[in-house]
Amino acid sequence: MSENILEVRHLKKYFPTKRGLLHAVDDVNFSIKKGTTMGLVGESGCGKSTVGRLILRLTEATDGEILFYDDDIRKYDREKMRHTRRRLQIVFQDPYASLDGRKSIFESIAEPLQVQKIYQNKKEMEEKVYELMATAGLARRLANSYPHELDGGRRQRVGIARALALNPDFLVLDEPVSALDVSIQAQVLNLMEQLQEQMGLTYLFISHDLSVVKHISDEIAVMYLGQIVEKAECKDLFKHPSHPYTQALLSAIPVADIHHKKKRIILEGDVPSPMNPPSGCRFHTRCPYAMDKCKECVPKFKEYEKGHWVACHLLEQ
């Protein structure tokens, strides 16, 4: 068995529309080692949230393999996938939308335990719910509250408690702090790190905010228009960004120093439509270094340095 808890191979998702196929995810490959965090970053609409949903089979992939402990879960039938979902969970971006407003906090956290029929004894289930609330930093007095009575930070903690209810191995964190205030963001991120250390969890952390991803990730993959263009260890990516798109993203990170002079890379033009992606390199329409080759040939996603993968013709020069 490999050291990777998850491996994604040639993952694709095309959505049929009246105007043709929308290429949401197009030939994505990556792996995540057990107990680590991989950050998946990119602009809105690049397909990063779709990747998270495909991994959990909340949305079915068009093609490709999703290997969980070396076993392709795309081949699982409905019953086997239901049992596997205990080990694969998700924390959604909007905690208010992801919780049922008609259910109390206690009922929301207890729901996955009831669906999976973990406890036959009501007292044992109650103890487990209160334990999960304590783990997620929720006071016991909030058990009978409803989502609209809580602030965003507490609502997201309820989402985290629900995700942990079935003792999962792997969590997809889909923009889990983007809807929260900055001070609350830090609290939730620190909680996620503590839980990872205590429970040996593995995360796919999806975000558009590179400064947040830098704080929590071991590895980072950068997505553009349905494809991963660069993947490296966190420190390496920030120190030596190799793809022009990654360089532009990093240049846009705010620096809390008025004397710091940092050159901002401004990308010209709009993001092309995933309905009709450009030929060759998908970034060539906005790349300041684009060559004729970039317009014609799709760059190979290659390992140019140990652990540092890039899809760019410039590195082949």
N, C-alpha and C positions, 0 to 999 in steps of 0.2 A: 504493500500500500504506500502511495506517495505521501509526502508531508503536506500536500495541498488538501484543504477541506473542500474547496470548490474550484472547478476548472470549467471555463466556458470556451467552447470551440466553434468557430465560424457561425456565431449566433446571428440570425437575421429575423427581422420582423417587418413585413410589408402590409400596410393597411389598404384594402381596396376602397377607392373613392370613385365618384362619377367622372373625375378627370383622369383617372388612372391609378397606378400604385404609388402610395406614399412610403418612401424608404426611411422608416423611423430608425431602424437599427440594421446596419449592413456589414456583415462579416466582422464581428467583434470577437476578440480572443484575449483572455487573461486568466490568471489563476490567483488564488488567495491562500496563504499559508495559515494553518490553524493558530488561533490566538492573536492574530494580527488584524490591522485595519487597513483596508484599501480605500482611498478617496477617489471618487469619480467626479470630475469637474468639467464644466463647459457652459456655454451660453444657454439661455432658455430655448427649448425646442430642439436641442442637439440629440436627444434620445436617451439621456442618462436615466431618467425615471422609468422609461420603458424597459431598460435593461434590468432594473431592479424587479419590476413586475414579471418579466419573463423568467427570471431565475426562480421565483416562487410559484410560477405557473398560474399567477392571477390573470395573466394574458398568455395565450399560447403562442409559441414561436413559429415562424414560417419554416425555419430550417436551423440546423446546428445541434450541438450537444451541450447538455448542462450536467456535468459530472459532480455529484455530491458524494464524497468519499469513494471516488473512482467508479461510481455507478450512475448511469445516465437516467435521471429522473423523468426525462421526456417520454420514456418507454413505460412508465408506471401506469397501472390502471387506476381508476377512481379511488378504490379502497386503499391501495398501497400508498397513493399520494396523500390521502387523508391522514394516515399514520405518520408519514414522513413530515407533514406540516408541523408536527409537534417540535421538530428540530430546526425548522426554517420559519422565522417570523419577521415581521416588518413593523417599523414605527413610522407613521405617516407624517407628512408635512404639516397639515392643519389638524391640530388635536380636537378642535371643536367639530369639524366635519366628520372626523373618524369615530366619534363617540355617539352613541344613541342618546339623544336628549331626553328620552322618556325613561331611561334607566338610571338608577343611582350609581354612584361610584363603586359601591360594593357589588352591585349586579353586573356592571360592566366588566370588572376584573374577574368575577366568578364565571362569566359566560364561557370562555374557552375551556375551563375545567369541566363545565356541564356538557358542552358539545362533545368533548373527547371522552367523557365518562370516566374521569380520573378518580373521583371519590364517590363512593356509594354512601358514605357516612356524612351527614350534614355538618356535624361539629368539626370534623377533620377539614372539610372544605372551608368553613369559616375561619379556622386557624390559618389555613394556607393563604386566604385572601388578606387577612390582617398582616401576615408575614410579608406578603408581596408589597403591601402598602408601606410598611416600614422600610423595606429594601429600597423602594423608589422615593423615599423621603416624604411620604404623605402621613399626616397625623390621623390617628384612628377616629377622631371626632368627625372627619370628613366622609366617613363611610356612607352616610345617608344623604349626602349632598348630591346635587345634580350638576352636569357639566356647565350650565349657564351661571351657576353660583360660584364657579372657580375662575381664577385668573389663568392666563395662557400657560404659565410655567407649571402650575399644578395640573392643568388638563393634560399637558404633555407627559407629566410624571405618571398619570393614569394610563396613558398609552404605552409607556415603558413597562409599567406593572403588568398590563395585559399581555404584552409581548413576552415577558419573562415567565408567565404563568405555567407554561408547559416545559420549562427547563430546556430551552433551545440551545443548539450549538452555534447557529449562525443567524445574524440579524441584518436585515437591510434597513438602513437609516436614511429615509428619503427626505432630505432637507429638514431634519428634525428640529432645528433651532431658527430657521429663517423667519418664522412668524412671531418670534419672541423678542422682547427688549434685550439690549446688549448685556445688561447685568444678569438677566435670567438666562441668557444664552450660556454664559460662563458656568453658571450653576449646573445646568443640564449637561453640558460637555464634561464637566468634572465628574458628575454622577456616572455618565457612560464609561469614562475611563476607570473609575473605581469598580464598577460592575464587571468590566472586562477582566480586570486583574483578579477579582474574587472568584469569578465563575468560569474563567477561561474562554470567554466568548470571542467570536470572530465577527468582524463588521465589514459591510460594504457601506461606506459613508458617501452619500450622494449630495452634492452641493454646488452652487455657483460661486460661493465665497471662498476664495483661495486662502485667506488668512485663517478662516475657521478650519479648513481641511488641513492646513499646515500644523495646527495645534494638536490634531488627533490622529493623523494618518502615519502609517509606516511606509506605505507605497502610495503613489498617486498616478492615476491614468487620466489623460486629457482627451475629451471627446469633441469632435467637430462634425456636424452634419451626419450623425449616425455612425461615425467611425472613430476608433481610438487612434490618435496621431502621435502620442508619446506616452511612455510609461516608465517610471523609475522610482527608486527610493526617494522618500520625501526630501532629505537633505540634498541629494544629488540633483533632483529636479530644480530646486530653488537656486542651487549654486551654478548649475550648468544647463539651463534650458536650451534645448537644441532645435526644436521645431519653431518656426516663425510665429505660429499661433500661440504657443506656450509663452514665448517671449513677450508677445503683446498682452496676454492675460496678466503675467507677472508685473509688467510695467504699470498696470492700472491699480495695483494694490496701494491704498493710502498709507503714507508714512507719517507717524506722529512726531515730526520734527520740521519746524518751519525753515531751518537752515539746510535741510537735506535737498539737494538738487538732483532730481531723478528724471531722466528723459522718458517721456510717455510716448509709446508707439501707438499712433492712431491708424486704425485699419480703415481703408477706403471702401466704399460700396456697402451694399446690404448682404446679409446672409442669403445664399441661394435657396430656392425652394426645394424641400425634400421630395416634391413631386417629380422634379426634373433636375436631379443633381448634376453638376458639371462633369465633363469627361476628365480623365486623368486624375490629378490630385484635386480633391474637392475644395481645397483652400486656395487654388491658384487665382481665382477671380479677385481675391482680396490681399494676396501675398505681395509684399514689396520686392521680393527677390524672384518672382516667377519667371521661368524659362520656357522655351517652346516645348521642351520635354515634359514639363509639368502639366501642360494642356492636353497631352496625348497619352502619356503612360501613367498608370496607377502606381505610386511608389510602394515598394514592399516594406512591410513592418518588420524591421530588422534590429538585432541586438548589436549596436555599434560599440558599446562598452559593457562590461559585466553588469547585468541587471538593468541596463538603460536601453530601452527599445524606442525607435523612432521611425516614422513613415515619411521620409523626405528625400527628394532627389539631390538637394544641396549637399547632403552628407556623403553622397556617392562621388562627389567631384574630387 
